[in-house]
Amino acid sequence: MTFLSKWKVTVLLMADFNLFYQEYKPFISTFKETSHDSDNNFYLCTNESIEVINFDAIIENIYPDSNLRPKSFDTIYFDKTNNHIYLIEFKNQRKPDKQEIEEKLTAGKKEFDLLLSHLNISQKNYKFIFCLVYNKFIPKEERHKRGLFKSITFAFLNNYKDKGIVDDIFTEDVNFFSKQFKKKTTKDLQCSPSPL
């Protein structure tokens, strides 16, 4: 067998990320659905035009017993133009819990890695970007209920970039995330916080 034919066989054996979409088609969703805060009946993003994967729902399906279920991020968005995979966690709470966010990133990525491996999808072909998207806008009448995010730093997450768990990390409020999303993906993400 020549070197070239060996290379062709290897290439044929590796699947691409579209196989993940096919395998988990029942979990295709929208930013609106995956950003829903059921405790407060609030959507952090109202966009329904961009297709995403509800990763939380996949994990719930794999682990029906909530006591055995690992933490996971909310959403997966695949940008086919540059092979970037966005792992997105939406937060609409008074003060994000550092340990919970770390677990969502690490345990979620570990589960995602297992699913990719099971489908024979090579991770080296993709760039993984973890996004923590939070609700910064707080009306005056609500400020006594929820703390402002300006005093919170998410620098601790950069440690996971340094360790190679993800390739990049973004922590942005919803409105800024929408602008950055358009800049990086060229897709218009109408994403503004909205009550149910």
TABELPE-V913298 format. One record per run of one state. SS is the DSSP state (H for helix, E for strand, - for the rest). FROM is the first residue (numbers start at 1). TO is the last residue. Records with the same first field share a line. If there is no record, write none. Layout:
SS->FROM-TO / FROM-TO
This chain:
-->1-2 / 14-14 / 16-17 / 24-24 / 35-35 / 38-41 / 44-50 / 63-74 / 80-83 / 92-97 / 119-120 / 122-122 / 126-126 / 135-139 / 143-148 / 152-154 / 163-167 / 186-193 / 196-196
H->3-13 / 18-23 / 25-27 / 31-34 / 55-62 / 98-118 / 123-125 / 140-142 / 149-151 / 155-162 / 174-185
E->15-15 / 28-30 / 36-37 / 42-43 / 51-54 / 75-79 / 84-91 / 121-121 / 127-134 / 168-173 / 194-195
